[in-house]
Amino acid sequence: MTTDKEMQDDFTASGSIYPKVEALHIEELMKKVKYDVHVCPGTTTTVITSMIPMVLSSSVEINFTLSTDIMACVDPRNFNAEKGAKYGIEKAAVSAKNKLWELEGYSLAKSMMGKRDENTI
């Protein structure tokens, strides 16, 4: 599978010179992503939420939710909370990265619109 960096390098090599979200930027954001793991009591279901901290003001910080993913097994005898968390976080990291590409692309597109009416898209 092609990495984000390889894909970006391929576009650059083919002459892509216009603004784009950089793979390095997404990687830096991914370093900030945190994961909350919760096993639903009485089930084999593990819910993983990926979040990125955002400072809204000097006294307000939120964890912006990027994705929620689920891991589960059919037979409770196979349930392993540690493995569910491990593989669930891996799954959530993929979802979080994809969401960051989407959100950062939207942010770039909005910034390229200039200072038009802020109430229009």
Backbone as a printed PyTorch tensor [residue, N CA C, xyz], in Angstrom:
tensor([[[  0.8420,  -1.1790,   0.0000],
         [  0.0000,   0.0000,   0.0000],
         [  0.8900,   1.2450,   0.0000]],

        [[  0.5020,   2.2170,  -0.7760],
         [  1.2380,   3.4640,  -0.8990],
         [  1.0620,   4.3020,   0.3620]],

        [[  2.1580,   4.8380,   0.8870],
         [  2.0580,   5.7140,   2.0570],
         [  1.6080,   7.1030,   1.6260]],

        [[  1.1690,   7.8820,   2.6010],
         [  0.7620,   9.2630,   2.3080],
         [  1.9250,  10.0470,   1.7230]],

        [[  3.1190,   9.8600,   2.2710],
         [  4.3160,  10.5750,   1.8020],
         [  4.6470,  10.1730,   0.3670]],

        [[  4.5870,   8.8840,   0.0560],
         [  4.8620,   8.4200,  -1.3080],
         [  3.8550,   9.0090,  -2.2960]],

        [[  2.5920,   9.0490,  -1.8930],
         [  1.5620,   9.6090,  -2.7670],
         [  1.8360,  11.0970,  -3.0080]],

        [[  2.1660,  11.8130,  -1.9400],
         [  2.4540,  13.2370,  -2.0730],
         [  3.6650,  13.4610,  -2.9740]],

        [[  4.7190,  12.6800,  -2.7870],
         [  5.9120,  12.8020,  -3.6230],
         [  5.5910,  12.5170,  -5.0860]],

        [[  4.6990,  11.5540,  -5.3420],
         [  4.3050,  11.2220,  -6.7050],
         [  3.5800,  12.4010,  -7.3630]],

        [[  2.6660,  13.0350,  -6.6220],
         [  1.9690,  14.2040,  -7.1600],
         [  2.9450,  15.3500,  -7.4260]],

        [[  3.8690,  15.5770,  -6.4950],
         [  4.8560,  16.6510,  -6.6510],
         [  5.7300,  16.3960,  -7.8770]],

        [[  6.1590,  15.1470,  -8.0620],
         [  7.0050,  14.7840,  -9.2000],
         [  6.2780,  14.9890, -10.5290]],

        [[  4.9500,  14.9010, -10.5000],
         [  4.1870,  15.0730, -11.7430],
         [  3.8090,  16.5360, -11.9820]],

        [[  4.3510,  17.4440, -11.1590],
         [  4.1410,  18.8610, -11.4050],
         [  3.1060,  19.5340, -10.5290]],

        [[  2.5970,  18.8580,  -9.5470],
         [  1.6000,  19.4560,  -8.6620],
         [  2.2540,  20.5460,  -7.8200]],

        [[  1.8570,  21.7990,  -8.0690],
         [  2.4870,  22.9240,  -7.3770],
         [  1.5020,  23.7440,  -6.5490]],

        [[  0.2350,  23.4120,  -6.6370],
         [ -0.7750,  24.2150,  -5.9640],
         [ -0.9350,  23.7780,  -4.5020]],

        [[ -1.5860,  24.6160,  -3.6810],
         [ -1.7270,  24.2900,  -2.2540],
         [ -2.3680,  22.9240,  -2.0390]],

        [[ -1.8430,  22.2330,  -1.0530],
         [ -2.3870,  20.9290,  -0.6890],
         [ -2.0560,  20.6600,   0.7690]],

        [[ -2.7890,  19.7700,   1.3730],
         [ -2.4900,  19.3470,   2.7310],
         [ -1.2340,  18.4840,   2.6560]],

        [[ -0.2900,  18.7650,   3.5130],
         [  0.9860,  18.0510,   3.5000],
         [  0.9260,  16.8130,   4.4030]],

        [[  1.4990,  15.7220,   3.9330],
         [  1.5420,  14.4780,   4.7040],
         [  2.2380,  14.6950,   6.0460]],

        [[  3.2880,  15.5000,   6.0670],
         [  4.0100,  15.7710,   7.3140],
         [  3.0940,  16.4650,   8.3260]],

        [[  2.2230,  17.3530,   7.8520],
         [  1.2770,  18.0380,   8.7340],
         [  0.3330,  17.0290,   9.3860]],

        [[ -0.1790,  16.0990,   8.6060],
         [ -1.0870,  15.0750,   9.1480],
         [ -0.3510,  14.2100,  10.1610]],

        [[  0.8950,  13.8450,   9.8620],
         [  1.6840,  13.0320,  10.8040],
         [  1.9000,  13.7660,  12.1220]],

        [[  2.1420,  15.0690,  12.0620],
         [  2.3190,  15.8610,  13.2890],
         [  1.0180,  15.8940,  14.0900]],

        [[ -0.1100,  16.0500,  13.4110],
         [ -1.3910,  16.0310,  14.1070],
         [ -1.6570,  14.6610,  14.7370]],

        [[ -1.3110,  13.5950,  14.0320],
         [ -1.5380,  12.2430,  14.5490],
         [ -0.7670,  11.9900,  15.8470]],

        [[  0.3520,  12.6650,  16.0360],
         [  1.1140,  12.5130,  17.2770],
         [  0.3420,  13.0470,  18.4830]],

        [[ -0.6250,  13.9070,  18.2350],
         [ -1.4130,  14.5130,  19.3070],
         [ -2.6880,  13.7330,  19.6200]],

        [[ -3.0720,  12.8120,  18.7380],
         [ -4.3300,  12.0880,  18.8980],
         [ -4.2660,  11.1880,  20.1350]],

        [[ -5.3710,  11.2210,  20.8900],
         [ -5.5040,  10.3740,  22.0750],
         [ -6.6570,   9.3990,  21.8350]],

        [[ -6.6320,   8.3050,  22.5650],
         [ -7.6540,   7.2820,  22.4000],
         [ -8.2820,   6.9430,  23.7430]],

        [[ -9.5980,   6.8270,  23.7380],
         [-10.3350,   6.3720,  24.9070],
         [-10.8750,   4.9930,  24.5740]],

        [[-10.5920,   4.0320,  25.4480],
         [-11.0280,   2.6540,  25.2240],
         [-12.0160,   2.2840,  26.3210]],

        [[-13.1600,   1.7620,  25.9060],
         [-14.2020,   1.3960,  26.8650],
         [-14.7910,   0.0430,  26.4690]],

        [[-14.7710,  -0.8920,  27.4190],
         [-15.4260,  -2.1840,  27.2030],
         [-16.8450,  -2.0550,  27.7420]],

        [[-17.8080,  -2.3370,  26.8870],
         [-19.2110,  -2.2770,  27.3100],
         [-19.4680,  -3.4290,  28.2820]],

        [[-19.8610,  -3.1150,  29.5010],
         [-20.0480,  -4.1580,  30.5230],
         [-20.9910,  -5.2630,  30.0590]],

        [[-20.5910,  -6.4930,  30.3420],
         [-21.4110,  -7.6470,  30.0110],
         [-21.3950,  -8.0350,  28.5490]],

        [[-20.4710,  -7.4360,  27.7600],
         [-20.3960,  -7.7560,  26.3300],
         [-18.9450,  -8.0520,  25.9470]],

        [[-18.7640,  -8.3940,  24.6990],
         [-17.4110,  -8.5450,  24.1390],
         [-17.0900,  -7.3510,  23.2560]],

        [[-17.7870,  -6.2590,  23.4600],
         [-17.6470,  -5.0740,  22.6260],
         [-16.7250,  -4.0530,  23.2690]],

        [[-15.7370,  -3.6170,  22.4860],
         [-14.8200,  -2.5640,  22.9080],
         [-15.0510,  -1.3710,  21.9890]],

        [[-15.2960,  -0.2150,  22.5810],
         [-15.5250,   1.0180,  21.8210],
         [-14.2870,   1.8950,  21.9820]],

        [[-13.7400,   2.3390,  20.8630],
         [-12.5420,   3.1650,  20.8670],
         [-12.8830,   4.5000,  20.2190]],

        [[-12.5860,   5.5710,  20.9450],
         [-12.8290,   6.9190,  20.4240],
         [-11.4910,   7.6100,  20.2560]],

        [[-11.2380,   8.1560,  19.0670],
         [-10.0210,   8.9250,  18.8350],
         [-10.3680,  10.4020,  18.9340]],

        [[ -9.4930,  11.1430,  19.6140],
         [ -9.7370,  12.5660,  19.8520],
         [ -8.4380,  13.3390,  19.6920]],

        [[ -8.5830,  14.5900,  19.3170],
         [ -7.4300,  15.4800,  19.2490],
         [ -7.7210,  16.6860,  20.1450]],

        [[ -6.7780,  17.0200,  21.0330],
         [ -7.0100,  18.1670,  21.9080],
         [ -6.9650,  19.4760,  21.1360]],

        [[ -7.8760,  20.3710,  21.4910],
         [ -7.9300,  21.6960,  20.8710],
         [ -8.0970,  22.7250,  21.9760]],

        [[ -7.2820,  23.7720,  21.9400],
         [ -7.3790,  24.8440,  22.9130],
         [ -8.2860,  25.9220,  22.3400]],

        [[ -9.4060,  26.1440,  23.0060],
         [-10.3560,  27.1530,  22.5540],
         [-10.0200,  28.5200,  23.1260]],

        [[ -9.4980,  28.5330,  24.3360],
         [ -9.0680,  29.7750,  24.9800],
         [ -8.0610,  29.4040,  26.0570]],

        [[ -7.5600,  30.3810,  26.7570],
         [ -6.5520,  30.0980,  27.7850],
         [ -7.0840,  29.1920,  28.8860]],

        [[ -8.4040,  29.1260,  29.0450],
         [ -8.9710,  28.3010,  30.1170],
         [ -9.8490,  27.1520,  29.6200]],

        [[ -9.9920,  27.0320,  28.2990],
         [-10.8820,  25.9960,  27.7650],
         [-10.1560,  25.1400,  26.7360]],

        [[-10.0800,  23.8500,  27.0390],
         [ -9.5300,  22.8850,  26.0910],
         [-10.5730,  21.7930,  25.9070]],

        [[-10.7740,  21.3910,  24.6680],
         [-11.6960,  20.2900,  24.3960],
         [-10.9370,  19.1760,  23.6910]],

        [[-11.5000,  17.9930,  23.7500],
         [-11.0080,  16.8750,  22.9570],
         [-12.0000,  16.6930,  21.8220]],

        [[-11.6060,  17.1130,  20.6170],
         [-12.4710,  17.0240,  19.4470],
         [-12.4750,  15.5820,  18.9460]],

        [[-13.6480,  14.9810,  18.8650],
         [-13.7640,  13.5850,  18.4370],
         [-13.5540,  13.4610,  16.9410]],

        [[-12.6210,  12.5890,  16.5780],
         [-12.3410,  12.3090,  15.1670],
         [-13.0850,  11.0730,  14.6900]],

        [[-13.1130,  10.0260,  15.5270],
         [-13.7790,   8.7960,  15.1030],
         [-14.1590,   7.9480,  16.3140]],

        [[-15.1000,   7.0720,  16.0740],
         [-15.4740,   6.0530,  17.0560],
         [-15.5040,   4.7320,  16.3080]],

        [[-14.7730,   3.7700,  16.8500],
         [-14.7000,   2.4530,  16.2140],
         [-15.0410,   1.3790,  17.2240]],

        [[-15.4240,   0.2230,  16.7190],
         [-15.8490,  -0.8810,  17.5770],
         [-15.0730,  -2.1460,  17.2180]],

        [[-14.6690,  -2.8420,  18.2650],
         [-14.0870,  -4.1800,  18.1190],
         [-14.9560,  -5.1050,  18.9620]],

        [[-15.1820,  -6.3220,  18.4890],
         [-15.9700,  -7.2800,  19.2560],
         [-15.6750,  -8.6900,  18.7660]],

        [[-15.9790,  -9.6500,  19.5950],
         [-15.8800, -11.0380,  19.1570],
         [-17.2200, -11.7140,  19.4160]],

        [[-17.4920, -12.7600,  18.6810],
         [-18.7770, -13.4460,  18.7690],
         [-18.8600, -14.2880,  20.0390]],

        [[-17.8280, -15.0720,  20.2910],
         [-17.8430, -15.9900,  21.4300],
         [-17.1000, -15.3680,  22.6060]],

        [[-17.7690, -15.1660,  23.7350],
         [-17.1240, -14.5430,  24.8860],
         [-15.8820, -15.2840,  25.3780]],

        [[-15.7690, -16.5540,  25.0500],
         [-14.5740, -17.3150,  25.4560],
         [-13.3380, -16.8420,  24.7050]],

        [[-13.5360, -16.1590,  23.5930],
         [-12.4150, -15.6120,  22.8270],
         [-12.0700, -14.1810,  23.2310]],

        [[-12.8970, -13.5660,  24.0680],
         [-12.7190, -12.1600,  24.4090],
         [-11.4170, -11.9230,  25.1790]],

        [[-10.6670, -10.9170,  24.7030],
         [ -9.4300, -10.5050,  25.3480],
         [ -9.4040,  -8.9790,  25.3110]],

        [[ -9.6600,  -8.3550,  26.4540],
         [ -9.7770,  -6.8950,  26.5150],
         [ -8.5050,  -6.2050,  26.0480]],

        [[ -7.3600,  -6.7530,  26.4010],
         [ -6.0870,  -6.1330,  26.0180],
         [ -5.9060,  -6.1340,  24.5000]],

        [[ -6.1990,  -7.2630,  23.8790],
         [ -6.0700,  -7.3410,  22.4230],
         [ -7.1490,  -6.4940,  21.7280]],

        [[ -8.3400,  -6.4580,  22.2990],
         [ -9.3960,  -5.6160,  21.7470],
         [ -8.9860,  -4.1540,  21.7440]],

        [[ -8.3550,  -3.7300,  22.8390],
         [ -7.8810,  -2.3410,  22.9170],
         [ -6.7600,  -2.1020,  21.9180]],

        [[ -5.8030,  -3.0140,  21.8470],
         [ -4.6530,  -2.8510,  20.9490],
         [ -5.1050,  -2.7230,  19.4960]],

        [[ -5.9100,  -3.6780,  19.0560],
         [ -6.3060,  -3.6710,  17.6540],
         [ -7.3780,  -2.6130,  17.3840]],

        [[ -8.1580,  -2.2930,  18.3900],
         [ -9.1350,  -1.2250,  18.2460],
         [ -8.4700,   0.1260,  18.0690]],

        [[ -7.3830,   0.3740,  18.8130],
         [ -6.6480,   1.6270,  18.6620],
         [ -6.0220,   1.7000,  17.2750]],

        [[ -5.4960,   0.5900,  16.7840],
         [ -4.9410,   0.5810,  15.4230],
         [ -6.0250,   0.9370,  14.4010]],

        [[ -7.2030,   0.3550,  14.5750],
         [ -8.3260,   0.6300,  13.6750],
         [ -8.7460,   2.0980,  13.7850]],

        [[ -8.8250,   2.6130,  15.0130],
         [ -9.2310,   4.0080,  15.2340],
         [ -8.1940,   4.9820,  14.6850]],

        [[ -6.9150,   4.5970,  14.7180],
         [ -5.8650,   5.4760,  14.1780],
         [ -6.0460,   5.6690,  12.6710]],

        [[ -6.4240,   4.6180,  11.9790],
         [ -6.6770,   4.7300,  10.5360],
         [ -7.8620,   5.6660,  10.2960]],

        [[ -8.9300,   5.4800,  11.0620],
         [-10.1130,   6.3450,  10.9190],
         [ -9.7730,   7.7920,  11.2520]],

        [[ -8.9830,   7.9940,  12.3140],
         [ -8.6040,   9.3530,  12.7260],
         [ -7.7800,  10.0340,  11.6400]],

        [[ -6.8350,   9.3110,  11.0780],
         [ -5.9930,   9.8900,  10.0250],
         [ -6.8350,  10.2680,   8.8120]],

        [[ -7.7340,   9.3960,   8.4150],
         [ -8.6070,   9.7090,   7.2790],
         [ -9.4640,  10.9400,   7.5650]],

        [[ -9.9730,  11.0530,   8.7760],
         [-10.7890,  12.2120,   9.1390],
         [ -9.9420,  13.4810,   9.1460]],

        [[ -8.7010,  13.3990,   9.6360],
         [ -7.8260,  14.5760,   9.6240],
         [ -7.5470,  15.0460,   8.1980]],

        [[ -7.3060,  14.1210,   7.2740],
         [ -7.1150,  14.4980,   5.8690],
         [ -8.3510,  15.2550,   5.3770]],

        [[ -9.5190,  14.7310,   5.6920],
         [-10.7760,  15.3460,   5.2520],
         [-10.9430,  16.7430,   5.8700]],

        [[-10.7640,  16.8400,   7.1780],
         [-10.9600,  18.1180,   7.8620],
         [ -9.9080,  19.1520,   7.4650]],

        [[ -8.6670,  18.7350,   7.3440],
         [ -7.6130,  19.6740,   6.9560],
         [ -7.7810,  20.1090,   5.4950]],

        [[ -8.2700,  19.2110,   4.6490],
         [ -8.5630,  19.5770,   3.2630],
         [ -9.6740,  20.6100,   3.2010]],

        [[-10.7030,  20.4130,   4.0030],
         [-11.7950,  21.3780,   4.0590],
         [-11.2930,  22.7270,   4.5570]],

        [[-10.4630,  22.6920,   5.5950],
         [ -9.9050,  23.9300,   6.1540],
         [ -9.0720,  24.6750,   5.1120]],

        [[ -8.2600,  23.9450,   4.3630],
         [ -7.4470,  24.5650,   3.3100],
         [ -8.3430,  25.1680,   2.2250]],

        [[ -9.3560,  24.4210,   1.8180],
         [-10.2690,  24.9280,   0.7910],
         [-10.9530,  26.2090,   1.2680]],

        [[-11.3890,  26.2340,   2.5190],
         [-12.0310,  27.4360,   3.0620],
         [-11.0580,  28.6090,   3.0680]],

        [[ -9.7960,  28.3590,   3.4540],
         [ -8.8230,  29.4490,   3.5080],
         [ -8.5000,  29.9740,   2.1110]],

        [[ -8.5970,  29.1260,   1.0970],
         [ -8.3160,  29.5430,  -0.2720],
         [ -9.4460,  30.4110,  -0.8450]],

        [[-10.5960,  30.3760,  -0.2100],
         [-11.7230,  31.1780,  -0.6800],
         [-11.5050,  32.6590,  -0.3970]],

        [[-10.5340,  32.9710,   0.4380],
         [-10.2830,  34.3730,   0.7680],
         [-11.2230,  34.8540,   1.8370]],

        [[-11.3500,  36.1120,   1.9390],
         [-12.1810,  36.7170,   2.9760],
         [-13.5700,  37.0490,   2.4460]],

        [[-14.1870,  36.0920,   1.8000],
         [-15.5600,  36.3010,   1.3470],
         [-16.4910,  36.2750,   2.5420]],

        [[-17.7470,  36.4240,   2.2900],
         [-18.7480,  36.3910,   3.3540],
         [-18.5800,  35.1130,   4.1520]],

        [[-18.2800,  35.2320,   5.4320],
         [-18.0290,  34.0810,   6.3060],
         [-19.2630,  33.1960,   6.4810]],

        [[-20.4510,  33.6890,   6.1270],
         [-21.6620,  32.9020,   6.3020],
         [-21.9780,  32.0480,   5.0810]],

        [[-21.1870,  32.1560,   4.0280],
         [-21.4260,  31.3380,   2.8370],
         [-20.3220,  30.3110,   2.7100]],

        [[-20.6260,  29.2510,   2.0500],
         [-19.6350,  28.1960,   1.8120],
         [-19.2470,  28.2070,   0.3610]]])
